[in-house]
Amino acid sequence: MPVYYSQEERAPKVEELFTKIARRYDLINDVQSFGMHRVWKRRLLELAEIRSGDRVLDLATGTGDLIRMGRGRVPASGWVGVDFTYAMLRSATKGSPLVQGDILKLPICDESFSAATMAYGLRNLADRSRALAEIRRVLKPGGRFVFLEFAKPRLKWMRRLYFIWLRAVQPFLGWLFFRDSETYRYIWRSLSEYPEVDAVCRELEAAGFRSVEAHRLFAGMMSIHVAVT
Ligand SMILES: C[S@@+](CC[C@H](N)C(=O)[O-])C[C@H]1O[C@@H](n2cnc3c(N)ncnc32)[C@H](O)[C@@H]1O
């Protein structure tokens, strides 16, 4: 299976990839980040400033771990998860409504959520500007959009090391869990194509978001962006 795709092929191929790995997705996430993804997600939730009574939309929710953590943090918040891969949603924790749908065409009314969150979703999308317009549409005025994504360290030597690590470890994990080393090559390929942290800020501003902030985590290997409608 090819591991990086043109814009037209991206959605079906990404869905195919996540259908394949859904059953073991959470385990692989823990293994490849040494459990650190939970720390970064906690930081995302802090920055989302969710309050009791808020309605929060978790985009690219996958197996819904952000929803689980968000509900634990603010029990009186109401969460809805959206993802287009049925197999990922099927593995998700029950307790919040889950919608099978495409972020590029959200089946959600205008201005209906106080906040939107997303972890490791934006890099996978075929059309980021369309996605950002959709996310802005469904947020109430003053609503916060907060997302976590892989990023490229600023220091050249560290960036090189990071990519060597990703290129070596990802195929190994693919082979270990699926006997298919191609499957997990997707991360570093998609990260090479993903814009720099500052360029993502400009994309958010171009989409009409304001008060855009970027937080670099873990020596710049991860980033969290915050943007307000
Ligand atoms: C890397 S997983 C992230 C899952 C979860 N948020 C996490 O942090 O573990 C990316 C998810 O995005 C979903 N996805 C990718 N493109 C999408 C789109 N256009 N619309 C809805 N979901 C999409 C995939 O199905 C997959 O479940």
The ligand as an SDF file (V2000), in Angstrom:
LIG
                    3D

 27 29  0  0  0  0  0  0  0  0999 V2000
   -3.9690    9.8030   13.9130 C   0  0  0  0  0  0  0  0  0  0  0  0
   -5.6790    9.4940   14.1850 S   0  0  0  0  0  0  0  0  0  0  0  0
   -5.9720   10.4910   15.6080 C   0  0  0  0  0  0  0  0  0  0  0  0
   -6.9820    9.9000   16.5460 C   0  0  0  0  0  0  0  0  0  0  0  0
   -7.0930   10.5810   17.9130 C   0  0  0  0  0  0  0  0  0  0  0  0
   -7.4920   11.9690   17.7690 N   0  0  0  0  0  0  0  0  0  0  0  0
   -5.8070   10.4870   18.6880 C   0  0  0  0  0  0  0  0  0  0  0  0
   -5.2220   11.4890   19.0350 O   0  0  0  0  0  0  0  0  0  0  0  0
   -5.3700    9.3750   18.9810 O   0  0  0  0  0  0  0  0  0  0  0  0
   -6.3850   10.4450   12.8900 C   0  0  0  0  0  0  0  0  0  0  0  0
   -7.8690   10.2290   12.7290 C   0  0  0  0  0  0  0  0  0  0  0  0
   -8.3540   11.2000   11.7920 O   0  0  0  0  0  0  0  0  0  0  0  0
   -9.3880   10.6260   11.0500 C   0  0  0  0  0  0  0  0  0  0  0  0
   -9.5670   11.4270    9.8280 N   0  0  0  0  0  0  0  0  0  0  0  0
   -8.6470   11.6920    8.8790 C   0  0  0  0  0  0  0  0  0  0  0  0
   -9.1740   12.4870    7.9260 N   0  0  0  0  0  0  0  0  0  0  0  0
  -10.4550   12.7370    8.2940 C   0  0  0  0  0  0  0  0  0  0  0  0
  -11.5170   13.5000    7.7290 C   0  0  0  0  0  0  0  0  0  0  0  0
  -11.3730   14.1680    6.5700 N   0  0  0  0  0  0  0  0  0  0  0  0
  -12.7090   13.5450    8.3670 N   0  0  0  0  0  0  0  0  0  0  0  0
  -12.8750   12.8520    9.5430 C   0  0  0  0  0  0  0  0  0  0  0  0
  -11.9150   12.1100   10.1230 N   0  0  0  0  0  0  0  0  0  0  0  0
  -10.7130   12.0580    9.5090 C   0  0  0  0  0  0  0  0  0  0  0  0
   -8.9170    9.1900   10.8170 C   0  0  0  0  0  0  0  0  0  0  0  0
   -9.9820    8.3520   10.5170 O   0  0  0  0  0  0  0  0  0  0  0  0
   -8.2570    8.8780   12.1570 C   0  0  0  0  0  0  0  0  0  0  0  0
   -9.1380    8.2310   13.0390 O   0  0  0  0  0  0  0  0  0  0  0  0
  1  2  1  0
  2  3  1  0
  2 10  1  0
  3  4  1  0
  4  5  1  0
  5  6  1  0
  5  7  1  0
  7  8  2  0
  7  9  1  0
 10 11  1  0
 11 12  1  0
 11 26  1  0
 12 13  1  0
 13 14  1  0
 13 24  1  0
 14 15  1  0
 14 23  1  0
 15 16  2  0
 16 17  1  0
 17 18  1  0
 17 23  2  0
 18 19  1  0
 18 20  2  0
 20 21  1  0
 21 22  2  0
 22 23  1  0
 24 25  1  0
 24 26  1  0
 26 27  1  0
M  CHG  2   2   1   9  -1
M  END
$$$$
